[in-house]
């Protein structure tokens, strides 16, 4: 799988492998891709293959360089041991045990043929799954530890010789979802998802979406999805990111202005905050660290506030987390410069209802104070480790309840003082809500600030 996705093949599964008492061959777990050949009299046969006659099928290999799909510990004299990912040269192909030479150690010996694959084939790739159903792909990608943007490529269930791309995504109404895309075949060979750009192979298709800036800096590539927004609006987002440079905002590196249009930004290893909070590492974060992450976001928003901008889409899905747990604000697609203290959205514009302030829902009026409201909602996401706001409510129910003055109840394990801060963010009158600078100052020294050593906001 790509990005931070993990397969169900563990690197160290060989350490606890069982050995048959009769033939002394390793017994491979049933949930891995390969199964070792077993002896049948004087022949060696694969239990998963049906043979016609007495001869096993010819090897599909056309060259002699292979990569190990799994580690193998020698169990017979003359066997060659190797590690997963190791390159080997095939010297002889005789039945199902091939003679090979390790390019790492130089040693020679016999190896099980179905533990290796062509060096340039798809099988060694961590993102490729040969026999995986659509439903199982969803189970894999939605498993804990995988984050927004994790992906895999699998063989199509409906069309032989075709492939499908499955990607983990976030939907504001459904939460975590997996989206599936058909990878189409070109008549003359090659693949494409969008006809605007084609690739000679799947390796090239995958590499196209993994880029390095200046040859050494890992970056994220955001492309303009056809029909999602106009090229002018997409480039306007890039221009805004160029103007807003701060350590708590995702950094813009470059823009490709010719179609296909791309924005090149810094890469954040842990993905979105909403995904990271649900990982084993995220779940173990202490309240002190969670508050520190909230303070970092408030610091970035205080900079946006100072520059007289608004974000309009502030939520945990649009906060990215680095390998050092640094939080940065991303996705400026809805951000605007405010010239008269407020911005009125065009009629019919769509917003993430559960994060949007009442005045913005009802009148389309946005100010920095509507971002403050959204920040209060984001605080609930942080303290609940990524729970969707207003659990159990639909968007229309949220709107109706807000009109009656309803506010979310205090989440479990949420300090009373933090809930008080949330309620300040959810004041009915926008002008009564605190500034981001005030929120930053309180959160940066939360347990001191909430003991009364900070003066109330004037």
N, C-alpha and C positions, 0 to 999 in steps of 0.2 A: 504494500500500500504506500501512497505518497504522503507528503507533509509529515505529521506526527503519528500517522496510523500504524498499528502493529498487527501482524498476522498471528495465527494460532500456532505457528511453528517457533518453538523456543530454541535459542542458540545452544542451550545446555541440555536438551532433552536426552542426548546420548549417554549422559553420565549415569542415569538410572535405568538403562536398557536391560531387558531380561534376555537370557540366553537359553536356547532349547537344550534340554538335558540329553536328547537323543543324537541330534546332528551337530549341536554346538553352534548353530547359526544364530545371529542376533534376531530377536523378535521385535519388530518395529511397532510402535503404538499405532492403533487403527485410525487415529484422527490426523495423521500426517499425509502428505501428498504421495510419498513413495512407499512401496512395500518391497522388502528384500525378496529376491528369488528364493525358492525352496527346492530341495533335492527330491527327485522322483525316480528312484532306482539309480541309474547311471546318468540320467539327464537332470538338468537344472531348469526348472520352469517357474514362471511367474503365476501365482494363484489368481491374479486379476485378469489374465489374458487367456482367451480361447484360441487354441492352435488348430490348424487344419493339417492333419498328418502328424509326423513326428518331429518336424523341424520348426524351431521358433522363428518369428518374423525377422527379416533383415533389419539391421540398424538403420534408423533414419538419418544418422549423422553423415554429412558429406565431407567434413574436414576432421582434423584430429585434435582440436583444442576445445576443451570443455570446462565448465565451472561446476563445482560441487553444490548441489542443492541442500544437502544435509551433511553433518559430520558423520564419519564412519570410523569405528574402532576395530582394528584387525582381530579376527576370531579364528583364523587358520594360518598355518605356515604359508608364506607366499602372498598373503593379503597386504594391501597397501592402505594404511590409515590416512585420513585427511580431515581437514576442517571445513565447515560450511563456508562457501565463498572462495575456496582455494582453486587455483587453476591447475589443470592437469593436461598432459598430452597423451592421447590414445595411441598405443603402440600396436596392439592387436585387438580385433573384434571377433571373439569366438564365443558364440552362444550369448549367455547373459552375464558372464563374468569376463570383463575386459582387462587386458594388461595395459597398465598406464604408468606414466612417470609424473611425479609431482614437480611442478615448476618452482615450488618453494624449497623443497629439500633435495630434489634430484633423485630421490629413491624411486624404485620401480616395484610393481606388484599388481595383484588382481583386485579389481573393484566391482561392485554391483552396478550394472549399466544404468539402472533407473534411479541412481543417486546423483547422476550428473546430467547436464544439458549442454547443448551447443553454447559456445561462448557468446555468440551474437543472437541467441534466441530470447524469447520472452520469459521463459520459466524461471531463470535466476532472479528476475526483477522482483523486489519486495512488493511492488504495486500490482503485480499480475496474478490472477487466480484463474486457473484453467477451467475447473468445474465448480462453479459457484452460482447458485440461483440468485435471482433478484431479491428474494426474501432474506436469504442468508447474507447477502451483501449488506442489507440494511441492518441486520443484527450485528455484523462485524463493525460497521462504521459508527453505530450508536452505542457501542460498548464503551465503558469507562476508560479514559486514557486517550481517546480520540477526540480531536477538536474540530472546530469549524474549518472547512477547507480540506479535511482529510479525504482521500479518494482511493479508488482502486479501479482497475480495468479487468473485465471478465469476458469470457466467451458468451456470445449471445445465445439465449435459450431458444429463440425462435428462428434464427437465420444461421445456418452453418457457415463457418468461415468469417463471420462478422463478430464485432466486439461491442461492448457497452461500457460507458464510463459512469460510475456511481460516485457522487460527491455529497459529503455531509454539509448541511446548510442550516440556517436558522430562519424560521418564519414567525412573525410577531404574534400570530394567532395560534399556530400549532406547536410552537417551540422548536425543538430539535427535529429535523427531517432529513431524509436522504433523497436527492434528486438524481434521476437517471437520464443519460444522454446517449443516443445512438451514434456510434462511430461508423460513418458510412465509408464504403469502399469505392475507390475510383476504378473506372473501367480498365485503365492502363496500369493499375497497381497504385498503391498508396491509400491514404486515409484522410478524412476530414470530419469535423463536427459542424463548422460553418463553411459554406462554399467559398468564402472570401479568402481562406488560407488553407492550403493542403500540405500534406506531409508524406514523404516516401515510406515512412514506417512509424510504428507506435512509439519507438524510442524517441524519434524526433518530435512527435506530437507532445509527449510528456516533457521533454527538455525545453520545448518552446515556452512552457509556463513556469519554468524554474530558471531564474536569471541571476547573474552575478554582476554587480556594478564595478567598473574599472578592473575586472578580472579577479577581485578578491573579496569584495563586500557582498554578502548575500542580501538580496533585495526581494521585495514583493512586487508582482506585476498585476496591476488592475486594468482590465480591458473594458472597452465599451460594449456592453451586451446589446445586440441588435434590438431596436425597438424600446429599450429601457429609458433612454433619454437622448436628447439631440447632441451631436458632436460639440456644438457651441457651449451647451450647458456642462458637458463633461470637461471641456477644456477650461471653463470658468472655475470649476472646482480645483483644477490644477493650479490656476493662477492665484486663487485664494490661498491654497496651501503654500505657495511660494512667498506670499506676503506674511503669513503667520508662521514665523520660525521661533520655536521655543522648545526647551528640553522635555516638556510634557505634551508636546504635539508630535505626531508622526512626521518624520522628515521627508520632504520631497527631494528626490535625486534628479529625475529627468522626466521629460514628456516626449512621446512620439506623436507628432501632430498629423502625420499622414496615415490614412486608413491602412490596416487596422490601428486604431488609436489606443495608446497605452499610457498609464501613469506609473512611473517607477518610484517606489517608496522604500524606506528602510524596512527590513524584515524583523518581525517580532516572533521569537522562537515559540512562545507559549500560546500564540493565537489570541482569540478574543477572551476577554475577562469572563464572560458568561459561560464559556466552555471550560476555561481553566479552573474556575471555582468548583466544578463538578468532578475534577480529576482527583485521584488519591492524594496528590500533593496539595491541591486546592482545598480539599475537605479538611485537611489537617492544620490549615492556617489558623493561628491564634487570633483573638479579637484585636490584639494590638497590631498585628500585621494587616488585618482587614481594614482597620482604621487608617493605617499608614497609606494603603492603596487609595482609600477614599480621599485622603489629604492630597495625594499626588494629582488626582483628577481635579480636585478643587483648585489646586495651583494652576493647572493648565487652563481651566475655565476662568480664573481670575485674570489671566493674561488676555484671553479673548474678550472678557468684560472691559478691561482697560483699553483695548483697541477698538471698542465700540462695535464689536461683531456679536452675532448670536449663532448658536450651533443648530438648534431646532430638531436635532435627532440624538439627544444625549441619553444613552443607555449602555448597559454593560456589553452588549453585542458590538458596540462601536468603540470600545476601549480595548487596546491591544497590550499584551503583557510580554516582556522580554524574558530571557533566561535568568536574569538577576531580579525578577519580579518588579521591574520598573514598569509603571503604567503610563500609556500615552493615548491621547485622544485622536481618533481617526474618523474617517468618513465625513467629509465636509460637503457632501452633495447637496445638503439643504441649508448650509451656512450662508449668512448674508451680512453685508455691511449695513448698519442702521444709521440713517442720517437724521431722522426725526424721533429718535427714541423708541420707535416701534416699526414693525414690518407687517403688512397685511398680505396674506397669501392669496394667490389667484383662486377664483371660484372652482370648486371641484378637486382641489389639491388633496392628496392623501397623506395622513400622518399616523404614526404609531399611537393609537388612542390611549393605551394604558400608561404611556409615559408623558402625554401631552396635557398641558395646563388647561383648566376649564375655559378661560377666555380665548385660548387658541382654538379649542374644539368648537366653541359656539360662534365665534366671530372671525376666526382666522387671523387674530391679532397676536403677533409674537414680539416679545421683548426679552432682554436678558433675564428678566424675572420669570418668564415662562421656562427658560433653561434651568433656573433655580428650582422650580417645581419638579422638572425632570430629574434633577440631581437628587432630590428627596426620594424619588422612586428608585433611582439607581442605588441609593443606600440600602433599600430593602433587598435588592438583588444581591448586594455584597454580603449582607449579614445572613441571608438565607442560602448562600452558596448557589446562586443562579436560578432561584425559583421565579417563575413568571408572576408579575404583579397581579393583585386582585385575583387570587386563586379561586377557580370555580366560577368566575364571572365572565360573561361574554362582553364584547365591546359595547353594545347597546345598554347592557345592565350597568356597566361602569359609568356611562354617561348619565343614566337616570339617577344612580346613587350619588354621584358628585353633585347633581343639581339639588339633592336633598341635604347636602352638607356632609355626606359620608366621607370618612377617611379610613385608610387601611389600619387595622388594629396592630398593636405592637407585636412584631415577630418574635418567635421563640429565640431565646439566647441573645436578645437585643438589649443592651444596657438602657436603662430608663432615660439617661441623659442623651443618648443617641436618638431615641424615639422622639424626645423633645425637639431635637434638631430637625428631624424629619417633619414634624408638625409645623415648625417655623417655615420650612420650605413650601408647605401646603396651605399657607394662609390664603384666604379667599381673595383679598385685595392684593394685587401684585406688588404695590408699593410697600406693603407690610412685610414682604419676604426679605431675608438677609441678602447681603452681597456675597459674591464668591470669595472675596478677600476675607470677609468675616468668617465664612465657613472654613476656609483654609486655616486661619489662625486658630480656630477652635479644634479642628481635627488634628493639626500638627502636634498639639500638646494636649490631647483630649482629656486625659485623666487629671491633669492640673487645671485646665481651662474650665472643666465642669465642676470644680470645687469652688468656683466663685472668684478666681483671681483675675478673670477677664471682665472688663466692664461690659454691660449690655450694649448692643449696637445702638448708636444714636438714631 
